Amino acid sequence: MLMLLLVSSLEAGDWSRSDSAREAVVMGALYVDWAQTREIQAHPERWEEMNGMIGHQPGQVNRYFLASALCHAGIAYLLPERERKVWQYVTIGLEAGCIGNNYSISVRVSF
């Protein structure tokens, strides 16, 4: 109920094109991280997943990244403009670090 009240209290002008662009970058980064994680899970003889929250089964990986994407977008929508921007940029930085680390240990994905 509290969530519904918070969402209903937002005005349409609170979310900008810049917010949408940053959130699209977040979603793209989550997608690449998800694909790399599935690659890691498919080759346990080569790599080990370091995030203990993800689990070891493909279904767990899929649920984790779906929940991450939904929660991130929901939190971003609820935050005031300044905090939303910080939330999005911090996530982009963290995801870039994960993607870069995976790439450095030769985790590749094809789209």
Secondary structure, 3 states (H helix, E strand, C coil): CHHHHHHHHCCHHHCCHHHHHHHHHHHHHHHHHHHHHHHHHHCCCCCCCCCCCCCCCHHHHHHHHHHHHHHHHHHHHHCCHHHHHHHHHHHHHHHHHHHHHHHHCCCCCCC
